[in-house]
Amino acid sequence: MELQEIRGFIGQQAPFNHLTAAQLSRLASAITIQYFRRDSLIIDAGVENQWLSVLRSGAVELMLGGTDLAARLGEGDCFGYPSLIRNGLTQNRVVALEDCLLYRVPKAVFLDLRTENPEFGQFFDISESARLRQAVDKLKGMGGSVAQTAPVFAAVKDILRRGEVIRAQVTDTVAAAAQIMAHSDVSTLLIYQDDSLVGIITDKDLRRRVLGAGLDTALPVTACMTRDPRSIPADTPVMAALLLMLEMHIHHLPVTENGRVIGVIGASDLLAHMGSNTLQIANRIRQAPSPARVAEATALLPRAVSGLIEAGVDADHIGRFVSSIGEQSHARLLALAEAEIGPAPVPYALVAFGSLARSEQALGSDQDNGFVFGPGYDPALHDTYFAALATRLCDGLHAAGYEYCPGNIMATNPKQRLSLDEWQQNFTRWIRTPTPEAILAGTIFFDMRAMAGETSLVDRLREHAFEMARENRIFQSFIARSAAGARIPLGFFRNLILEHDAVEGDVLNLKTQAIAPIVDIARAHALAKGITVANTHERLAQAAAAGSLSTEGAADLRDCLEFIRDMRFRHQGQQIRDGQPATNKLAPRTLSRFDREHLRDAFKIIRAQLDHLRSSMAGGVT
Protein backbone atom coordinates (compact mmCIF):
# COMPACT_ATOMS: atom_id res chain seq x y z
CA MET A 1 0.00 0.00 0.00
CA GLU A 2 2.85 2.35 0.84
CA LEU A 3 4.50 1.70 -2.54
CA GLN A 4 1.20 2.38 -4.30
CA GLU A 5 0.84 5.68 -2.45
CA ILE A 6 4.40 6.71 -3.33
CA ARG A 7 3.96 5.72 -6.94
CA GLY A 8 0.58 7.48 -7.15
CA PHE A 9 2.00 10.75 -5.85
CA ILE A 10 5.31 10.69 -7.72
CA GLY A 11 3.68 9.63 -10.99
CA GLN A 12 1.56 12.80 -11.02
CA GLN A 13 4.50 15.17 -10.62
CA ALA A 14 6.66 16.57 -13.40
CA PRO A 15 9.09 15.25 -14.55
CA PHE A 16 8.34 11.85 -13.00
CA ASN A 17 5.22 11.62 -15.17
CA HIS A 18 7.57 11.12 -18.15
CA LEU A 19 8.93 7.84 -16.73
CA THR A 20 7.76 4.51 -18.09
CA ALA A 21 5.73 2.23 -15.84
CA ALA A 22 8.77 0.04 -15.22
CA GLN A 23 10.98 3.04 -14.43
CA LEU A 24 8.37 4.47 -12.08
CA SER A 25 8.09 1.16 -10.23
CA ARG A 26 11.88 0.96 -9.86
CA LEU A 27 11.95 4.50 -8.55
CA ALA A 28 9.16 3.95 -6.02
CA SER A 29 10.85 0.79 -4.69
CA ALA A 30 14.12 2.66 -4.12
CA ILE A 31 12.63 5.65 -2.28
CA THR A 32 13.37 6.24 1.39
CA ILE A 33 10.88 8.27 3.43
CA GLN A 34 12.21 10.76 5.96
CA TYR A 35 10.54 13.24 8.31
CA PHE A 36 12.04 16.59 9.37
CA ARG A 37 10.61 18.91 12.00
CA ARG A 38 10.21 22.62 11.42
CA ASP A 39 13.49 24.64 11.56
CA SER A 40 15.61 21.50 11.34
CA LEU A 41 18.59 21.30 8.98
CA ILE A 42 18.00 18.91 6.10
CA ILE A 43 21.34 19.36 4.36
CA ASP A 44 24.13 21.87 4.80
CA ALA A 45 26.09 23.76 2.14
CA GLY A 46 29.52 22.37 1.24
CA VAL A 47 28.86 18.71 1.97
CA GLU A 48 28.39 15.56 -0.09
CA ASN A 49 24.81 14.77 -1.06
CA GLN A 50 23.50 11.30 -1.82
CA TRP A 51 19.81 12.03 -2.43
CA LEU A 52 17.37 13.63 -4.82
CA SER A 53 14.74 14.92 -2.39
CA VAL A 54 11.04 15.32 -3.30
CA LEU A 55 8.76 17.22 -0.92
CA ARG A 56 5.72 15.08 -0.14
CA SER A 57 4.43 17.70 2.26
CA GLY A 58 5.69 20.83 4.00
CA ALA A 59 8.06 23.54 2.80
CA VAL A 60 11.82 24.16 2.74
CA GLU A 61 14.11 27.14 2.25
CA LEU A 62 17.30 27.00 0.16
CA MET A 63 20.06 29.43 1.13
CA LEU A 64 22.94 29.78 -1.33
CA GLY A 65 26.19 29.36 0.58
CA GLY A 66 24.07 29.21 3.70
CA THR A 67 23.36 32.97 3.61
CA ASP A 68 21.46 34.19 0.50
CA LEU A 69 17.92 33.10 -0.28
CA ALA A 70 17.91 30.91 -3.39
CA ALA A 71 14.35 29.55 -3.28
CA ARG A 72 11.45 28.39 -1.15
CA LEU A 73 9.88 25.12 -2.20
CA GLY A 74 6.59 23.38 -1.49
CA GLU A 75 4.78 20.11 -2.08
CA GLY A 76 5.99 18.24 -5.16
CA ASP A 77 9.15 20.30 -5.58
CA CYS A 78 12.61 18.70 -5.88
CA PHE A 79 15.99 19.74 -4.57
CA GLY A 80 19.51 18.35 -4.29
CA TYR A 81 19.96 17.42 -7.95
CA PRO A 82 22.65 19.97 -8.99
CA SER A 83 25.23 18.44 -6.67
CA LEU A 84 24.30 14.93 -7.86
CA ILE A 85 24.75 15.90 -11.50
CA ARG A 86 28.00 17.74 -10.84
CA ASN A 87 29.18 14.95 -8.52
CA GLY A 88 30.35 17.74 -6.23
CA LEU A 89 29.51 19.42 -2.94
CA THR A 90 26.21 21.10 -2.22
CA GLN A 91 25.89 24.86 -2.70
CA ASN A 92 22.66 25.38 -0.76
CA ARG A 93 21.81 25.01 2.89
CA VAL A 94 18.31 23.47 3.11
CA VAL A 95 16.17 24.10 6.20
CA ALA A 96 12.59 22.96 6.94
CA LEU A 97 10.21 25.94 7.07
CA GLU A 98 7.45 23.59 8.21
CA ASP A 99 7.25 19.98 9.30
CA CYS A 100 8.33 18.09 6.17
CA LEU A 101 7.90 14.62 4.75
CA LEU A 102 10.50 13.84 2.07
CA TYR A 103 10.73 11.13 -0.54
CA ARG A 104 14.47 10.59 -1.05
CA VAL A 105 15.76 8.95 -4.24
CA PRO A 106 19.27 7.40 -4.06
CA LYS A 107 21.88 9.11 -6.22
CA ALA A 108 22.60 6.04 -8.36
CA VAL A 109 18.92 5.48 -9.16
CA PHE A 110 18.43 9.16 -10.07
CA LEU A 111 21.47 9.25 -12.37
CA ASP A 112 20.48 6.00 -14.11
CA LEU A 113 16.95 7.27 -14.82
CA ARG A 114 18.33 10.59 -16.04
CA THR A 115 20.46 8.71 -18.59
CA GLU A 116 17.72 6.28 -19.62
CA ASN A 117 14.94 8.85 -20.06
CA PRO A 118 16.01 12.03 -21.95
CA GLU A 119 12.79 13.96 -21.22
CA PHE A 120 13.15 13.20 -17.52
CA GLY A 121 16.83 14.16 -17.69
CA GLN A 122 16.20 17.47 -19.44
CA PHE A 123 14.08 18.65 -16.54
CA PHE A 124 17.08 18.41 -14.23
CA ASP A 125 19.48 20.29 -16.48
CA ILE A 126 21.50 22.28 -13.97
CA SER A 127 21.48 25.31 -16.28
CA GLU A 128 18.46 27.53 -15.65
CA SER A 129 19.17 29.11 -19.04
CA ALA A 130 18.93 25.79 -20.88
CA ARG A 131 15.73 24.81 -19.08
CA LEU A 132 14.10 28.16 -19.76
CA ARG A 133 15.10 28.11 -23.43
CA GLN A 134 13.48 24.70 -23.79
CA ALA A 135 10.34 26.07 -22.14
CA VAL A 136 10.20 29.06 -24.51
CA ASP A 137 10.72 26.77 -27.51
CA LYS A 138 7.92 24.55 -26.27
CA LEU A 139 5.57 27.49 -25.85
CA LYS A 140 6.37 28.61 -29.39
CA GLY A 141 5.37 25.19 -30.65
CA MET A 142 8.87 23.91 -31.35
CA GLY A 143 8.40 21.26 -28.69
CA GLY A 144 5.08 20.11 -30.10
CA SER A 145 2.79 21.70 -27.51
CA VAL A 146 1.24 24.14 -29.98
CA ALA A 147 -0.31 23.06 -33.25
CA GLN A 148 1.74 24.54 -36.03
CA THR A 149 -1.28 24.10 -38.26
CA ALA A 150 -2.89 27.19 -36.70
CA PRO A 151 -3.67 29.78 -39.41
CA VAL A 152 -1.28 32.37 -37.96
CA PHE A 153 1.68 30.01 -38.50
CA ALA A 154 1.08 29.52 -42.22
CA ALA A 155 3.52 31.16 -44.62
CA VAL A 156 2.10 33.86 -46.89
CA LYS A 157 3.13 31.78 -49.93
CA ASP A 158 0.61 29.15 -48.80
CA ILE A 159 -2.33 31.54 -49.13
CA LEU A 160 -1.03 33.68 -51.99
CA ARG A 161 -3.14 33.60 -55.13
CA ARG A 162 -0.47 32.95 -57.70
CA GLY A 163 -0.58 33.97 -61.30
CA GLU A 164 0.94 36.53 -63.59
CA VAL A 165 2.31 39.49 -61.68
CA ILE A 166 0.61 42.51 -63.21
CA ARG A 167 2.96 45.44 -63.63
CA ALA A 168 3.50 48.77 -65.34
CA GLN A 169 6.58 50.87 -66.04
CA VAL A 170 7.40 54.28 -64.54
CA THR A 171 7.07 55.76 -68.03
CA ASP A 172 3.40 54.72 -68.28
CA THR A 173 0.74 57.35 -67.67
CA VAL A 174 -1.84 57.26 -64.88
CA ALA A 175 -4.52 56.57 -67.49
CA ALA A 176 -2.52 53.64 -68.92
CA ALA A 177 -2.02 52.19 -65.44
CA ALA A 178 -5.76 52.40 -64.74
CA GLN A 179 -6.48 50.64 -68.04
CA ILE A 180 -4.04 47.83 -67.17
CA MET A 181 -5.76 47.35 -63.81
CA ALA A 182 -9.21 47.32 -65.39
CA HIS A 183 -8.19 44.91 -68.14
CA SER A 184 -6.49 42.51 -65.69
CA ASP A 185 -9.22 42.95 -63.02
CA VAL A 186 -6.75 43.66 -60.22
CA SER A 187 -6.93 46.18 -57.37
CA THR A 188 -3.16 46.68 -57.11
CA LEU A 189 -0.51 47.37 -59.71
CA LEU A 190 3.25 47.08 -59.27
CA ILE A 191 5.35 49.79 -60.87
CA TYR A 192 8.76 48.87 -62.24
CA GLN A 193 11.76 50.74 -63.58
CA ASP A 194 13.14 48.18 -65.98
CA ASP A 195 13.36 45.07 -63.71
CA SER A 196 13.34 46.84 -60.36
CA LEU A 197 10.18 47.32 -58.23
CA VAL A 198 9.93 51.03 -57.41
CA GLY A 199 6.27 51.63 -56.55
CA ILE A 200 2.72 50.37 -56.13
CA ILE A 201 -0.70 51.86 -56.79
CA THR A 202 -4.10 50.63 -55.63
CA ASP A 203 -7.75 51.33 -56.36
CA LYS A 204 -7.73 53.63 -53.34
CA ASP A 205 -4.82 55.60 -54.78
CA LEU A 206 -6.76 56.14 -58.00
CA ARG A 207 -9.79 57.35 -56.05
CA ARG A 208 -7.97 59.65 -53.63
CA ARG A 209 -4.83 60.78 -55.42
CA VAL A 210 -6.22 60.97 -58.95
CA LEU A 211 -10.01 61.40 -59.13
CA GLY A 212 -10.43 63.05 -55.73
CA ALA A 213 -7.47 65.39 -56.29
CA GLY A 214 -8.30 66.16 -59.92
CA LEU A 215 -4.92 64.83 -61.07
CA ASP A 216 -4.18 64.93 -64.79
CA THR A 217 -4.28 61.30 -65.94
CA ALA A 218 -1.76 62.09 -68.67
CA LEU A 219 0.93 62.47 -66.02
CA PRO A 220 3.38 59.59 -65.41
CA VAL A 221 2.17 56.97 -62.94
CA THR A 222 4.90 58.15 -60.55
CA ALA A 223 2.62 61.08 -59.69
CA CYS A 224 0.22 58.88 -57.72
CA MET A 225 2.14 55.74 -56.78
CA THR A 226 3.49 54.83 -53.34
CA ARG A 227 7.26 54.78 -53.75
CA ASP A 228 9.62 52.03 -52.56
CA PRO A 229 6.90 49.68 -51.25
CA ARG A 230 7.79 47.31 -48.44
CA SER A 231 7.92 43.68 -49.55
CA ILE A 232 8.12 40.41 -47.61
CA PRO A 233 9.71 37.00 -48.32
CA ALA A 234 7.34 34.22 -49.32
CA ASP A 235 8.03 32.22 -46.14
CA THR A 236 6.98 35.11 -43.84
CA PRO A 237 4.37 33.89 -41.31
CA VAL A 238 0.87 35.28 -41.72
CA MET A 239 1.04 36.88 -38.27
CA ALA A 240 4.20 38.78 -39.15
CA ALA A 241 2.59 40.07 -42.35
CA LEU A 242 -0.45 41.14 -40.36
CA LEU A 243 1.66 43.10 -37.89
CA LEU A 244 3.62 44.79 -40.65
CA MET A 245 0.38 45.97 -42.26
CA LEU A 246 -0.89 47.26 -38.92
CA GLU A 247 2.31 49.08 -38.07
CA MET A 248 2.75 50.67 -41.52
CA HIS A 249 -0.96 51.38 -42.04
CA ILE A 250 -0.98 49.57 -45.40
CA HIS A 251 -3.22 46.93 -46.95
CA HIS A 252 -1.02 45.28 -49.60
CA LEU A 253 2.46 43.72 -49.56
CA PRO A 254 4.46 42.42 -52.54
CA VAL A 255 5.72 38.90 -51.85
CA THR A 256 9.18 37.85 -53.05
CA GLU A 257 10.83 34.48 -53.65
CA ASN A 258 14.40 34.01 -54.84
CA GLY A 259 14.73 37.73 -55.39
CA ARG A 260 11.66 38.27 -57.58
CA VAL A 261 8.06 39.29 -56.86
CA ILE A 262 5.64 36.37 -57.15
CA GLY A 263 2.46 38.17 -56.10
CA VAL A 264 0.78 40.65 -53.79
CA ILE A 265 -0.86 39.68 -50.48
CA GLY A 266 -3.75 41.84 -49.32
CA ALA A 267 -5.35 42.50 -45.96
CA SER A 268 -8.51 40.77 -47.20
CA ASP A 269 -6.46 37.62 -47.93
CA LEU A 270 -5.15 37.59 -44.35
CA LEU A 271 -8.62 38.18 -42.91
CA ALA A 272 -10.13 35.37 -44.95
CA HIS A 273 -7.35 32.99 -43.91
CA MET A 274 -7.27 33.83 -40.21
CA GLY A 275 -11.00 34.15 -39.76
CA SER A 276 -10.41 36.76 -37.05
CA ASN A 277 -11.19 40.40 -36.41
CA THR A 278 -7.60 41.44 -35.79
CA LEU A 279 -7.27 43.64 -38.85
CA GLN A 280 -10.89 44.76 -38.64
CA ILE A 281 -10.19 46.40 -35.29
CA ALA A 282 -7.49 48.58 -36.82
CA ASN A 283 -9.71 49.45 -39.78
CA ARG A 284 -12.60 50.39 -37.53
CA ILE A 285 -10.36 52.64 -35.46
CA ARG A 286 -8.94 54.42 -38.50
CA GLN A 287 -12.43 55.00 -39.90
CA ALA A 288 -14.15 55.80 -36.58
CA PRO A 289 -16.21 59.02 -36.88
CA SER A 290 -16.28 59.60 -33.12
CA PRO A 291 -14.51 58.65 -29.86
CA ALA A 292 -17.44 56.38 -29.04
CA ARG A 293 -16.79 54.37 -32.22
CA VAL A 294 -13.10 54.10 -31.32
CA ALA A 295 -14.18 52.64 -27.95
CA GLU A 296 -16.48 50.18 -29.73
CA ALA A 297 -13.54 49.00 -31.84
CA THR A 298 -11.10 48.62 -28.93
CA ALA A 299 -13.75 46.67 -27.02
CA LEU A 300 -13.09 43.88 -29.54
CA LEU A 301 -9.42 43.72 -28.57
CA PRO A 302 -9.65 41.25 -25.64
CA ARG A 303 -11.43 38.66 -27.75
CA ALA A 304 -8.95 39.12 -30.60
CA VAL A 305 -6.02 38.70 -28.20
CA SER A 306 -7.65 35.63 -26.69
CA GLY A 307 -7.84 34.12 -30.17
CA LEU A 308 -4.17 34.82 -30.81
CA ILE A 309 -3.24 33.25 -27.46
CA GLU A 310 -5.26 30.12 -28.22
CA ALA A 311 -3.60 29.93 -31.65
CA GLY A 312 -0.19 29.82 -29.98
CA VAL A 313 1.10 33.19 -31.15
CA ASP A 314 4.18 34.17 -29.16
CA ALA A 315 4.09 36.99 -26.62
CA ASP A 316 6.28 39.36 -28.61
CA HIS A 317 3.95 39.31 -31.61
CA ILE A 318 0.86 39.68 -29.42
CA GLY A 319 2.48 42.60 -27.60
CA ARG A 320 3.27 44.29 -30.91
CA PHE A 321 -0.31 43.75 -32.06
CA VAL A 322 -1.80 45.22 -28.86
CA SER A 323 0.64 48.14 -29.07
CA SER A 324 -0.27 48.78 -32.70
CA ILE A 325 -3.93 49.05 -31.72
CA GLY A 326 -2.93 51.39 -28.89
CA GLU A 327 -0.93 53.59 -31.24
CA GLN A 328 -3.76 53.81 -33.74
CA SER A 329 -6.24 54.62 -30.97
CA HIS A 330 -4.04 57.51 -29.85
CA ALA A 331 -3.65 58.83 -33.39
CA ARG A 332 -7.35 58.58 -34.27
CA LEU A 333 -8.60 60.17 -31.05
CA LEU A 334 -6.14 63.01 -31.50
CA ALA A 335 -7.35 63.58 -35.07
CA LEU A 336 -10.97 63.58 -33.90
CA ALA A 337 -10.13 66.08 -31.16
CA GLU A 338 -8.44 68.37 -33.70
CA ALA A 339 -11.43 68.06 -36.00
CA GLU A 340 -13.65 69.21 -33.15
CA ILE A 341 -11.68 72.20 -31.85
CA GLY A 342 -9.67 73.15 -34.92
CA PRO A 343 -6.11 72.65 -36.17
CA ALA A 344 -3.16 73.11 -33.83
CA PRO A 345 -1.75 76.65 -33.75
CA VAL A 346 1.88 75.44 -33.69
CA PRO A 347 3.71 72.22 -34.67
CA TYR A 348 3.60 69.51 -32.00
CA ALA A 349 3.94 65.77 -31.45
CA LEU A 350 2.02 63.35 -29.29
CA VAL A 351 4.55 61.20 -27.43
CA ALA A 352 3.86 57.96 -25.55
CA PHE A 353 5.96 56.60 -22.72
CA GLY A 354 6.30 53.17 -21.12
CA SER A 355 5.09 49.88 -22.55
CA LEU A 356 3.35 51.44 -25.55
CA ALA A 357 6.57 53.21 -26.53
CA ARG A 358 8.39 49.87 -26.24
CA SER A 359 5.70 48.07 -28.33
CA GLU A 360 5.17 45.79 -25.34
CA GLN A 361 1.62 46.59 -24.25
CA ALA A 362 -0.64 43.98 -22.70
CA LEU A 363 -4.34 44.16 -21.96
CA GLY A 364 -5.39 46.46 -19.15
CA SER A 365 -2.63 49.03 -19.73
CA ASP A 366 -3.04 52.59 -18.57
CA GLN A 367 -2.01 55.64 -20.60
CA ASP A 368 1.30 57.52 -20.39
CA ASN A 369 1.56 60.42 -22.83
CA GLY A 370 2.45 64.04 -23.37
CA PHE A 371 2.91 66.79 -25.95
CA VAL A 372 6.19 68.12 -27.38
CA PHE A 373 5.82 71.56 -28.98
CA GLY A 374 7.88 72.96 -31.82
CA PRO A 375 8.94 76.53 -32.65
CA GLY A 376 6.51 79.33 -31.88
CA TYR A 377 4.84 77.75 -28.87
CA ASP A 378 3.73 80.35 -26.32
CA PRO A 379 1.88 79.02 -23.24
CA ALA A 380 0.00 82.27 -22.79
CA LEU A 381 -1.35 82.06 -26.33
CA HIS A 382 -1.60 78.35 -26.99
CA ASP A 383 -2.00 76.35 -23.78
CA THR A 384 -5.77 76.80 -23.61
CA TYR A 385 -6.05 75.04 -26.96
CA PHE A 386 -3.69 72.20 -26.05
CA ALA A 387 -5.29 71.69 -22.62
CA ALA A 388 -8.63 71.21 -24.36
CA LEU A 389 -7.01 68.90 -26.92
CA ALA A 390 -5.40 66.84 -24.14
CA THR A 391 -8.68 66.51 -22.25
CA ARG A 392 -10.48 65.14 -25.30
CA LEU A 393 -7.59 62.78 -26.05
CA CYS A 394 -7.19 61.36 -22.55
CA ASP A 395 -10.94 61.09 -21.91
CA GLY A 396 -11.29 59.27 -25.23
CA LEU A 397 -8.48 56.88 -24.34
CA HIS A 398 -10.05 56.20 -20.95
CA ALA A 399 -13.38 55.38 -22.61
CA ALA A 400 -11.50 53.10 -25.01
CA GLY A 401 -10.09 51.04 -22.13
CA TYR A 402 -6.80 52.83 -21.46
CA GLU A 403 -7.11 53.83 -17.83
CA TYR A 404 -6.02 57.24 -16.59
CA CYS A 405 -2.41 57.10 -15.41
CA PRO A 406 -2.25 56.84 -11.59
CA GLY A 407 0.93 58.92 -11.65
CA ASN A 408 -0.71 61.60 -13.84
CA ILE A 409 1.76 61.09 -16.71
CA MET A 410 -0.74 62.39 -19.24
CA ALA A 411 -1.04 65.33 -21.59
CA THR A 412 -3.77 66.74 -19.33
CA ASN A 413 -0.99 67.49 -16.82
CA PRO A 414 0.70 70.81 -17.74
CA LYS A 415 4.05 69.25 -16.76
CA GLN A 416 3.67 66.88 -19.72
CA ARG A 417 2.85 69.70 -22.18
CA LEU A 418 6.22 71.31 -22.91
CA SER A 419 8.23 72.76 -25.74
CA LEU A 420 11.15 70.77 -27.12
CA ASP A 421 13.52 73.14 -25.32
CA GLU A 422 11.69 72.63 -22.00
CA TRP A 423 11.71 68.85 -22.39
CA GLN A 424 15.43 68.96 -23.16
CA GLN A 425 16.03 71.11 -20.10
CA ASN A 426 14.17 68.57 -17.96
CA PHE A 427 16.31 65.72 -19.23
CA THR A 428 19.45 67.79 -18.71
CA ARG A 429 18.48 68.47 -15.11
CA TRP A 430 17.55 64.85 -14.40
CA ILE A 431 20.84 63.57 -15.84
CA ARG A 432 23.10 66.14 -14.20
CA THR A 433 21.37 66.00 -10.80
CA PRO A 434 20.26 62.39 -10.26
CA THR A 435 17.89 62.87 -7.32
CA PRO A 436 15.33 60.15 -6.51
CA GLU A 437 12.80 62.17 -8.54
CA ALA A 438 15.22 62.25 -11.48
CA ILE A 439 15.84 58.50 -11.32
CA LEU A 440 12.10 57.85 -11.26
CA ALA A 441 11.73 60.11 -14.29
CA GLY A 442 14.47 58.11 -15.99
CA THR A 443 12.48 54.90 -15.62
CA ILE A 444 9.46 56.54 -17.26
CA PHE A 445 10.51 59.09 -19.84
CA PHE A 446 13.50 57.33 -21.43
CA ASP A 447 11.01 54.91 -23.00
CA MET A 448 9.45 57.28 -25.55
CA ARG A 449 7.97 57.05 -29.04
CA ALA A 450 5.98 59.48 -31.21
CA MET A 451 2.35 58.49 -31.80
CA ALA A 452 1.28 61.33 -34.10
CA GLY A 453 2.19 64.82 -35.27
CA GLU A 454 5.67 66.16 -35.94
CA THR A 455 7.57 62.98 -35.08
CA SER A 456 10.92 64.69 -35.67
CA LEU A 457 10.40 66.60 -32.40
CA VAL A 458 10.44 63.33 -30.45
CA ASP A 459 13.41 62.08 -32.46
CA ARG A 460 15.38 65.19 -31.50
CA LEU A 461 14.37 64.87 -27.86
CA ARG A 462 15.41 61.22 -27.77
CA GLU A 463 18.79 61.96 -29.35
CA HIS A 464 19.46 64.74 -26.84
CA ALA A 465 18.45 62.65 -23.83
CA PHE A 466 20.39 59.51 -24.74
CA GLU A 467 23.51 61.39 -25.81
CA MET A 468 23.62 63.21 -22.47
CA ALA A 469 22.98 60.00 -20.55
CA ARG A 470 25.72 58.15 -22.45
CA GLU A 471 28.26 60.78 -21.42
CA ASN A 472 27.29 60.89 -17.73
CA ARG A 473 28.66 57.88 -15.83
CA ILE A 474 27.27 59.09 -12.52
CA PHE A 475 23.71 59.15 -13.85
CA GLN A 476 24.24 55.70 -15.37
CA SER A 477 25.38 54.35 -12.03
CA PHE A 478 22.29 55.73 -10.27
CA ILE A 479 19.98 54.23 -12.90
CA ALA A 480 21.79 50.89 -12.58
CA ARG A 481 21.67 51.11 -8.80
CA SER A 482 17.93 51.71 -8.89
CA ALA A 483 17.40 48.73 -11.20
CA ALA A 484 19.66 46.46 -9.14
CA GLY A 485 17.62 47.20 -6.04
CA ALA A 486 14.64 45.23 -7.36
CA ARG A 487 13.35 42.54 -5.02
CA ILE A 488 13.11 39.30 -6.96
CA PRO A 489 10.47 36.99 -5.43
CA LEU A 490 12.51 33.79 -5.50
CA GLY A 491 10.48 32.44 -2.60
CA PHE A 492 7.13 33.17 -4.15
CA PHE A 493 5.57 29.80 -3.34
CA ARG A 494 5.95 30.01 0.43
CA ASN A 495 6.10 33.22 2.48
CA LEU A 496 6.50 34.89 -0.85
CA ILE A 497 7.08 38.52 -1.62
CA LEU A 498 3.60 39.39 -2.82
CA GLU A 499 1.50 42.42 -3.49
CA HIS A 500 -1.81 42.69 -1.68
CA ASP A 501 -4.77 43.50 -3.90
CA ALA A 502 -8.02 44.60 -2.28
CA VAL A 503 -10.01 42.38 -4.64
CA GLU A 504 -7.67 39.52 -5.53
CA GLY A 505 -5.81 39.17 -2.21
CA ASP A 506 -2.12 38.26 -2.12
CA VAL A 507 -0.92 38.04 -5.70
CA LEU A 508 2.18 37.91 -7.82
CA ASN A 509 2.27 40.99 -10.08
CA LEU A 510 3.90 39.81 -13.27
CA LYS A 511 4.32 43.36 -14.57
CA THR A 512 6.01 45.00 -11.59
CA GLN A 513 7.72 41.98 -10.01
CA ALA A 514 8.86 40.01 -13.06
CA ILE A 515 8.78 42.08 -16.26
CA ALA A 516 9.85 45.47 -14.88
CA PRO A 517 13.28 44.24 -13.63
CA ILE A 518 14.14 42.97 -17.13
CA VAL A 519 12.97 46.23 -18.70
CA ASP A 520 15.07 48.16 -16.16
CA ILE A 521 18.18 46.09 -16.91
CA ALA A 522 17.80 46.65 -20.65
CA ARG A 523 17.24 50.37 -20.15
CA ALA A 524 20.33 50.73 -17.96
CA HIS A 525 22.51 49.11 -20.62
CA ALA A 526 20.86 51.21 -23.35
CA LEU A 527 21.60 54.45 -21.49
CA ALA A 528 25.20 53.41 -20.94
CA LYS A 529 25.78 52.85 -24.66
CA GLY A 530 23.54 55.56 -26.13
CA ILE A 531 21.16 52.95 -27.60
CA THR A 532 18.07 54.95 -28.57
CA VAL A 533 15.61 52.14 -29.44
CA ALA A 534 12.86 51.59 -26.89
CA ASN A 535 11.89 47.93 -27.41
CA THR A 536 13.41 45.69 -24.74
CA HIS A 537 14.34 42.85 -27.12
CA GLU A 538 16.12 45.32 -29.39
CA ARG A 539 17.86 47.00 -26.46
CA LEU A 540 19.21 43.68 -25.22
CA ALA A 541 20.45 42.69 -28.68
CA GLN A 542 22.16 46.05 -29.22
CA ALA A 543 23.63 46.04 -25.70
CA ALA A 544 25.21 42.65 -26.46
CA ALA A 545 26.54 43.95 -29.78
CA ALA A 546 28.02 46.97 -27.99
CA GLY A 547 29.71 44.78 -25.37
CA SER A 548 27.73 46.13 -22.42
CA LEU A 549 26.04 42.76 -21.93
CA SER A 550 27.23 39.28 -22.84
CA THR A 551 25.58 37.52 -25.76
CA GLU A 552 24.48 34.73 -23.40
CA GLY A 553 23.15 37.20 -20.86
CA ALA A 554 21.10 39.03 -23.50
CA ALA A 555 19.68 35.75 -24.82
CA ASP A 556 18.81 34.59 -21.29
CA LEU A 557 16.98 37.83 -20.51
CA ARG A 558 15.07 37.68 -23.80
CA ASP A 559 13.97 34.14 -22.90
CA CYS A 560 12.91 35.33 -19.44
CA LEU A 561 10.91 38.18 -20.90
CA GLU A 562 9.28 35.98 -23.53
CA PHE A 563 8.33 33.30 -20.98
CA ILE A 564 6.90 35.73 -18.42
CA ARG A 565 5.01 37.77 -21.01
CA ASP A 566 3.62 34.53 -22.46
CA MET A 567 2.49 33.53 -18.97
CA ARG A 568 0.84 36.93 -18.53
CA PHE A 569 -1.03 36.66 -21.83
CA ARG A 570 -2.17 33.12 -21.04
CA HIS A 571 -3.40 34.36 -17.66
CA GLN A 572 -5.21 37.28 -19.30
CA GLY A 573 -6.72 34.94 -21.89
CA GLN A 574 -8.19 32.81 -19.11
CA GLN A 575 -9.53 35.90 -17.38
CA ILE A 576 -11.23 36.95 -20.63
CA ARG A 577 -12.79 33.49 -21.02
CA ASP A 578 -14.03 33.70 -17.42
CA GLY A 579 -15.64 37.07 -18.11
CA GLN A 580 -13.19 38.97 -15.91
CA PRO A 581 -11.13 42.07 -16.70
CA ALA A 582 -7.56 41.30 -17.77
CA THR A 583 -4.90 42.10 -15.15
CA ASN A 584 -1.21 41.49 -14.48
CA LYS A 585 -1.89 39.81 -11.15
CA LEU A 586 -2.24 36.13 -10.43
CA ALA A 587 -2.36 33.88 -7.40
CA PRO A 588 0.71 31.60 -7.31
CA ARG A 589 -1.46 28.62 -6.35
CA THR A 590 -3.07 28.79 -9.81
CA LEU A 591 0.24 28.22 -11.62
CA SER A 592 0.89 24.91 -13.32
CA ARG A 593 3.97 22.97 -12.31
CA PHE A 594 5.50 23.82 -15.70
CA ASP A 595 5.06 27.54 -15.05
CA ARG A 596 6.20 27.33 -11.43
CA GLU A 597 9.46 25.57 -12.24
CA HIS A 598 10.38 27.80 -15.16
CA LEU A 599 9.30 31.00 -13.46
CA ARG A 600 11.71 30.10 -10.69
CA ASP A 601 14.44 29.60 -13.32
CA ALA A 602 13.59 33.00 -14.80
CA PHE A 603 13.86 34.70 -11.41
CA LYS A 604 17.28 33.14 -10.82
CA ILE A 605 18.50 34.40 -14.19
CA ILE A 606 17.10 37.88 -13.54
CA ARG A 607 18.72 38.01 -10.13
CA ALA A 608 22.08 36.98 -11.62
CA GLN A 609 21.83 39.74 -14.23
CA LEU A 610 20.90 42.26 -11.54
CA ASP A 611 24.00 41.18 -9.62
CA HIS A 612 26.05 41.71 -12.80
CA LEU A 613 24.50 45.14 -13.30
CA ARG A 614 25.26 46.03 -9.69
CA SER A 615 28.91 45.09 -9.98
CA SER A 616 29.55 46.44 -13.49
CA MET A 617 27.61 49.72 -13.48
CA ALA A 618 26.34 50.51 -9.98
CA GLY A 619 29.68 50.45 -8.20
CA GLY A 620 28.71 47.29 -6.32
CA VAL A 621 26.27 49.30 -4.20
CA THR A 622 22.49 49.00 -4.00
Buried (B, 14 or more C-beta within 10 A) or exposed (E): EEEEEBBEBBBEBBBBEBBEEEBBBBBBEBBEEBEBEEEEEBBBBEEEBBBBBBBBBBBBBBBBEBEEBBBBBBBBBBBBBBBBBEEEEBBBBBBBBBBBBBBBBBBEBBBBBBEBBEEBBBBBBEEBBBBBBBBBBBBBBEEEEBEEEBBBBBBBBEBBEEEEBBBBBBEBBBBBBBBBBEEEEBBBBBBBEEEEBBBBBBEEBBEEBBEEEEBEBEEBBBBBBBEEBEBBBBEBBBBBBBBBBBBEEBBBBBBBEEEEBBBBBBBEBBBEBBEBBBBBBBBBBBEBEEBEBBBBBBEBBBEBBBBBBEBBBBBBBBBBBBBBBBBBBBBBBBBBBBEEEEEBBBBBBBBBBBBBBBBBBBBBBBBBBBBBBBEEBEBEEBBEBBBBBBBBBBBBBBBBBBEBBEEEBBBBBEEBBBBBEBBBEBBBBBBEEBEEEBBEBBBBBBBBBBBBBBBBBBBBBBEBBBBBBBEBEEBBBBBBBBBBBBEBBBBBBBEBEBBEEEEBEEBBBBBEBBBBBBBBBBBBBBBBBBBBBBBBBBBBBBBBEBEBBEEEBBBBBBBBBBBBBBBBBBBBBBBBEEEEEBBBBBEBEEBEBBBBBBBBBBBBBBBBBBEBBBEBBBBEEB
